[in-house]
């Protein structure tokens, strides 16, 4: 199953306010890192999804021209429907953007980098003007003791499913190696806590592609069913996410 298909299947859930608030929190943290360094005139947003981060970009950089891209037409339809001014849309995966003739001051990706094939960031870097910046928020590996995280570990053990080689969450150290081509690069890890009823969490993780990413499309339904079984009778459950904010200056 392609990345576009994973997200198109549940775009209506992804576009709900409770989910978009989560993505907006992370996009805001990343935009804060950029604002002090750069006032971009042209922004390329990759993995733009349903527009939570697009709204953040417009708020932080009100005069910038934004090109928002995503491989899922269903996700982009939600984004376009928000009516954010000064935004153009292209339905394309990040891996397909190398042929663009435009050049940008900022390439921005919110929680999408871990879906890219290897070397995609280096290829996208060629679309930057001299002195441009690439900025990505990336979920990374880490040991967290929240109840929801422990349930995910238990699901991994019970299913015995290994992540496909190209679908593993990176470590901060790996990200630093992957962005070593940039003359300057910072990687800061933040922790976000999220609490929901377990049934809602299971649905949100489906819409975010988390079950498919962690366990592969074949085991995604089994993983979600096991989550619901292991959290039955629980009113609220917390998950903590470790998110790397990567800012690479070229």
C-alpha positions as CSV (number, residue, x, y, z in Angstrom):
1,X,0.0,0.0,0.0
2,X,1.4,3.4,-1.0
3,X,1.8,6.3,1.4
4,X,-0.9,8.2,-0.5
5,X,-3.3,5.3,-0.1
6,X,-2.6,5.0,3.6
7,X,-3.6,8.6,4.2
8,X,-6.3,8.9,1.6
9,X,-8.2,6.1,3.2
10,X,-8.8,8.0,6.5
11,X,-8.4,11.7,5.5
12,X,-11.8,12.5,7.1
13,X,-10.5,11.4,10.5
14,X,-7.2,13.0,10.0
15,X,-8.9,16.4,9.3
16,X,-10.8,16.4,12.6
17,X,-9.9,19.2,15.0
18,X,-8.6,16.9,17.7
19,X,-6.0,15.5,15.3
20,X,-5.1,18.7,13.6
21,X,-4.4,20.4,17.0
22,X,-1.8,17.8,17.6
23,X,0.0,18.5,14.3
24,X,-0.4,22.2,14.8
25,X,1.4,22.0,18.1
26,X,4.4,20.4,16.5
27,X,4.4,22.7,13.5
28,X,4.3,25.7,15.8
29,X,7.4,24.4,17.7
30,X,9.2,24.0,14.4
31,X,8.2,27.4,13.0
32,X,9.5,29.0,16.2
33,X,12.9,27.6,15.4
34,X,12.9,29.1,12.0
35,X,11.4,32.5,12.6
36,X,14.5,33.9,14.3
37,X,16.7,32.8,11.5
38,X,14.8,33.5,8.3
39,X,12.0,35.5,6.8
40,X,11.2,33.4,3.7
41,X,9.7,34.8,0.6
42,X,8.9,31.4,-0.9
43,X,8.1,28.2,1.0
44,X,7.8,24.7,-0.2
45,X,5.7,22.6,2.2
46,X,6.1,18.8,1.8
47,X,3.7,16.3,3.3
48,X,1.3,19.2,3.8
49,X,-1.6,16.9,4.7
50,X,-4.9,18.5,5.6
51,X,-3.5,21.9,6.3
52,X,-2.8,22.1,10.0
53,X,0.9,23.1,9.4
54,X,-0.1,25.2,6.4
55,X,-2.1,27.5,8.7
56,X,0.8,27.7,11.0
57,X,3.2,28.7,8.2
58,X,0.8,31.4,7.1
59,X,0.5,32.8,10.6
60,X,4.3,32.9,11.1
61,X,5.2,34.1,7.6
62,X,2.2,36.1,6.4
63,X,3.8,37.5,3.3
64,X,5.4,34.3,2.0
65,X,4.2,32.5,-1.1
66,X,3.6,28.9,-0.1
67,X,3.5,25.8,-2.4
68,X,1.9,23.0,-0.4
69,X,2.4,19.4,-1.7
70,X,1.2,16.0,-0.6
71,X,0.9,12.6,-2.4
72,X,-2.8,12.2,-1.3
73,X,-5.4,14.1,-3.3
74,X,-7.9,13.5,-0.5
75,X,-5.6,15.1,2.1
76,X,-4.9,18.1,-0.2
77,X,-8.6,18.6,-0.8
78,X,-9.1,19.2,2.9
79,X,-6.1,21.5,2.9
80,X,-7.4,23.5,-0.1
81,X,-10.9,23.7,1.6
82,X,-9.4,25.7,4.5
83,X,-9.0,28.7,2.1
84,X,-5.6,29.8,3.3
85,X,-4.6,32.8,1.2
86,X,-1.4,32.8,-0.9
87,X,-1.1,29.0,-1.1
88,X,-0.8,26.9,-4.3
89,X,-1.2,23.1,-4.2
90,X,0.5,20.3,-6.0
91,X,-0.4,16.6,-5.5
92,X,3.0,14.9,-5.4
93,X,5.2,12.9,-3.1
94,X,8.4,14.5,-1.8
95,X,10.4,12.1,-3.9
96,X,8.7,13.5,-7.1
97,X,9.6,17.2,-6.5
98,X,13.1,17.2,-7.9
99,X,11.8,18.4,-11.3
100,X,10.4,21.7,-9.9
101,X,12.0,24.7,-11.6
102,X,11.1,27.0,-8.7
103,X,13.6,27.7,-5.9
104,X,12.6,28.3,-2.3
105,X,13.9,30.0,0.8
106,X,12.4,27.3,3.1
107,X,11.5,23.7,2.8
108,X,9.1,22.7,5.6
109,X,7.9,19.2,6.5
110,X,5.8,18.4,9.6
111,X,5.9,14.8,10.7
112,X,6.4,13.4,7.2
113,X,10.2,12.9,6.9
114,X,10.1,9.4,8.4
115,X,7.9,8.3,5.4
116,X,10.5,9.4,2.8
117,X,12.7,7.1,0.9
118,X,16.5,7.4,1.6
119,X,18.3,10.5,0.2
120,X,15.0,12.4,-0.4
121,X,16.0,15.3,1.9
122,X,19.3,15.7,0.0
123,X,17.4,15.8,-3.3
124,X,14.9,18.4,-2.0
125,X,17.8,20.5,-0.8
126,X,18.6,21.2,-4.4
127,X,15.4,23.3,-4.6
128,X,16.7,25.8,-2.0
129,X,18.1,29.1,-2.9
130,X,21.6,29.9,-1.4
131,X,21.3,30.4,2.3
132,X,18.0,28.5,2.4
133,X,16.7,26.4,5.2
134,X,15.2,22.9,5.5
135,X,13.1,22.2,8.5
136,X,11.5,18.9,9.5
137,X,9.7,17.6,12.6
138,X,10.4,13.9,12.9
139,X,9.2,11.3,15.4
140,X,12.2,9.5,16.8
141,X,13.0,6.5,18.9
142,X,13.2,6.7,22.7
143,X,12.2,5.0,25.9
144,X,9.1,6.5,27.5
145,X,7.1,5.0,30.4
146,X,3.6,6.4,29.7
147,X,0.9,3.7,29.8
148,X,0.1,4.1,26.1
149,X,3.7,3.6,25.1
150,X,3.9,0.4,27.2
151,X,0.9,-0.9,25.4
152,X,2.5,-0.3,22.0
153,X,5.6,-2.2,23.2
154,X,3.4,-5.0,24.3
155,X,1.7,-5.1,20.9
156,X,5.1,-5.3,19.2
157,X,6.0,-8.3,21.4
158,X,2.7,-10.1,20.9
159,X,2.5,-9.7,17.2
160,X,6.2,-10.4,16.7
161,X,6.2,-8.1,13.7
162,X,9.4,-6.5,12.6
163,X,9.3,-3.1,11.0
164,X,10.2,-3.1,7.3
165,X,13.8,-1.9,6.9
166,X,12.8,1.5,5.4
167,X,10.0,2.1,7.8
168,X,11.8,2.4,11.1
169,X,11.7,5.6,13.2
170,X,15.1,7.2,13.1
171,X,17.2,8.1,16.1
172,X,18.5,11.7,16.7
173,X,22.0,10.4,15.9
174,X,20.8,9.0,12.5
175,X,19.2,12.3,11.6
176,X,22.4,14.2,12.3
177,X,24.2,11.8,10.0
178,X,21.6,12.1,7.3
179,X,21.8,15.9,7.4
180,X,25.5,16.1,7.5
181,X,25.5,17.4,4.0
182,X,24.2,20.7,5.3
183,X,26.9,23.2,6.5
184,X,24.8,23.9,9.7
185,X,22.3,21.6,11.2
186,X,20.6,21.5,14.7
187,X,18.6,18.6,16.0
188,X,16.5,19.3,19.1
189,X,14.3,16.7,20.7
190,X,11.1,17.7,22.4
191,X,8.5,15.5,24.2
192,X,4.8,15.9,23.7
193,X,2.2,14.2,25.9
194,X,-1.2,13.4,24.3
195,X,-4.2,12.0,26.3
196,X,-7.4,10.6,24.8
197,X,-9.9,7.8,25.4
198,X,-8.2,4.6,24.1
199,X,-10.8,4.0,21.4
200,X,-10.3,7.5,20.0
201,X,-6.5,7.0,20.1
202,X,-6.8,3.8,18.1
203,X,-8.7,5.6,15.4
204,X,-6.3,8.5,15.4
205,X,-3.3,6.3,15.1
206,X,-5.0,4.6,12.1
207,X,-5.6,7.9,10.4
208,X,-2.0,9.0,11.1
209,X,-0.7,5.9,9.4
210,X,0.9,4.8,12.7
211,X,-0.4,1.2,12.6
212,X,0.7,0.8,9.0
213,X,4.1,2.4,9.7
214,X,4.9,0.4,12.8
215,X,3.6,-3.0,11.7
216,X,3.1,-2.9,8.0
217,X,-0.2,-2.8,6.1
218,X,-0.7,-6.5,6.6
219,X,-0.7,-6.3,10.4
220,X,-2.2,-2.9,10.9
221,X,-5.7,-4.1,11.6
222,X,-4.4,-6.7,14.0
223,X,-2.4,-4.1,15.8
224,X,-5.3,-1.8,16.2
225,X,-7.6,-4.6,17.4
226,X,-5.0,-5.7,20.0
227,X,-4.7,-2.0,21.2
228,X,-8.5,-2.0,21.8
229,X,-8.3,-5.3,23.6
230,X,-5.4,-4.3,25.9
231,X,-7.0,-0.9,26.7
232,X,-10.5,-2.1,27.3
233,X,-12.1,-0.6,30.4
234,X,-9.6,2.3,30.5
235,X,-11.2,5.8,30.4
236,X,-8.2,7.8,29.3
237,X,-4.7,6.8,28.2
238,X,-1.6,8.9,27.6
239,X,1.1,8.6,24.9
240,X,4.3,10.5,24.8
241,X,6.0,11.4,21.5
242,X,9.6,12.3,21.1
243,X,9.9,14.7,18.2
244,X,13.1,15.9,16.7
245,X,13.1,19.4,15.3
246,X,15.6,19.4,12.5
247,X,16.8,22.7,11.1
248,X,19.4,22.5,8.3
249,X,20.9,25.7,6.8
250,X,22.5,25.5,3.4
